[in-house]
């Protein structure tokens, strides 16, 4: 295994304050901010090989500083900052299996600066579980 950093294909759009999740060998970069406003766009590419990024279904709510996670092969984005620097409680999910983006119940209260990181195999609402 090569432990050095290697250049990978650049994203389609410059962004910061985005989040990243991986579903079944595909990495997804969601939202974030461009030059001025939060972005609704989501980009994807395979984790292996030199494939380029492609746009997939955009989020319904443009946002940055949000949290992204994966539960049972479905990507969720939650909270974050929307236009006019306001917090949001909106949660959306993306199923890479050609099903549409759906809205989910809102988080308990709007969150700023992300909701923390979902890692290992958390349930959607923060309880850890091993599957």
C-alpha positions in Angstrom: 0.0 0.0 0.0 1.3 3.4 -1.0 1.0 5.7 2.1 1.8 8.9 0.2 -0.9 11.4 -0.9 -1.8 11.0 -4.6 -3.5 13.6 -6.8 -7.1 12.6 -7.8 -9.4 14.1 -10.4 -10.6 17.6 -9.3 -14.3 18.3 -8.4 -16.6 19.8 -11.0 -17.3 22.8 -8.8 -15.0 24.6 -6.3 -16.6 24.3 -2.8 -15.9 24.5 0.9 -17.9 23.6 4.0 -19.2 20.4 2.2 -19.4 16.9 3.5 -18.4 13.5 2.1 -19.9 10.0 2.3 -19.2 6.7 0.6 -21.9 4.3 -0.6 -21.0 0.9 -2.1 -17.7 2.1 -3.6 -18.8 5.5 -4.7 -17.8 8.7 -2.9 -20.3 11.5 -2.8 -19.5 15.2 -2.1 -22.6 17.1 -1.0 -23.4 20.8 -0.8 -21.0 23.2 0.7 -20.5 26.8 -0.4 -19.3 28.1 -3.7 -18.2 31.7 -4.0 -21.2 33.2 -2.1 -24.1 30.9 -1.6 -24.7 27.3 -0.4 -24.7 24.7 -3.1 -27.4 22.1 -3.8 -25.2 20.0 -6.0 -23.9 16.5 -5.2 -20.9 15.0 -7.1 -19.9 11.4 -7.3 -17.1 9.2 -8.5 -15.9 5.6 -7.9 -13.4 5.3 -5.1 -11.1 3.1 -7.3 -9.6 4.1 -10.6 -9.1 7.4 -12.2 -12.8 8.1 -13.2 -14.0 11.7 -13.3 -16.6 13.3 -11.1 -20.2 13.4 -12.3 -23.2 15.3 -11.0 -26.0 13.2 -9.4 -29.4 14.4 -8.2 -29.1 17.8 -6.3 -30.3 18.2 -2.8 -33.6 20.0 -2.5 -32.1 22.4 0.1 -28.8 24.1 -0.8 -26.6 23.9 2.3 -23.1 23.9 3.7 -21.6 23.0 7.1 -24.0 20.1 7.3 -23.5 16.5 8.3 -23.6 13.5 5.9 -23.8 9.9 6.7 -24.8 6.5 5.3 -27.3 4.0 6.9 -28.1 0.8 5.1 -26.8 2.1 1.7 -28.7 5.3 1.8 -27.0 8.7 2.1 -28.5 11.2 4.5 -27.7 14.9 4.9 -28.9 16.9 7.9 -28.9 20.4 9.2 -26.4 23.0 8.1 -26.4 26.6 7.0 -28.6 27.8 4.1 -29.0 31.1 2.3 -28.8 34.3 4.4 -26.5 32.5 6.9 -29.5 30.8 8.6 -29.5 27.4 10.2 -31.8 24.6 8.9 -33.4 21.6 10.5 -34.0 19.9 7.1 -32.9 16.3 6.5 -32.8 14.7 3.1 -31.8 11.2 1.8 -30.4 10.0 -1.4 -30.7 6.4 -2.5 -28.1 5.6 -5.3 -30.4 2.8 -6.5 -32.2 5.2 -8.9 -34.9 6.2 -6.4 -35.5 9.9 -5.9 -34.2 12.2 -3.2 -36.7 12.4 -0.3 -37.2 14.7 2.6 -37.0 13.2 6.1 -38.4 14.5 9.4 -36.5 17.6 10.6 -33.8 17.4 13.2 -34.9 18.3 16.7 -33.6 21.9 16.3 -31.6 23.7 13.6 -27.9 22.9 13.7 -25.0 25.2 12.6 -21.6 24.1 11.7 -22.5 20.5 11.1 -24.0 17.9 13.4 -20.8 16.1 14.1 -19.6 13.2 12.1 -21.4 9.9 11.5 -18.8 7.2 11.5 -18.6 3.5 12.1 -22.2 2.5 11.7 -24.4 4.9 13.6 -28.1 5.0 13.5 -29.5 8.1 11.9 -30.2 9.8 15.2 -26.8 9.3 16.8 -27.1 5.9 18.6 -24.2 3.7 17.7 -24.9 0.2 16.5 -22.9 -2.5 14.8 -24.6 -4.1 11.8 
